[in-house]
């Protein structure tokens, strides 16, 4: 899987892990250079950015 740069935010209101994901934090606080929507569903986390 390609590595996503640290300063790309994620805005995905569906993701169950959105409140524990630093990608959403940087999307909200304005430090992201770009905001995308990555995986993550109401049942499942995308798993790309969360600590294992």
Secondary structure, 3 states (H helix, E strand, C coil): CCCCCCCEEECCCCCCCHHHCHHHHHHHHCCCCEEECCCCCCCCCCCCCCCC
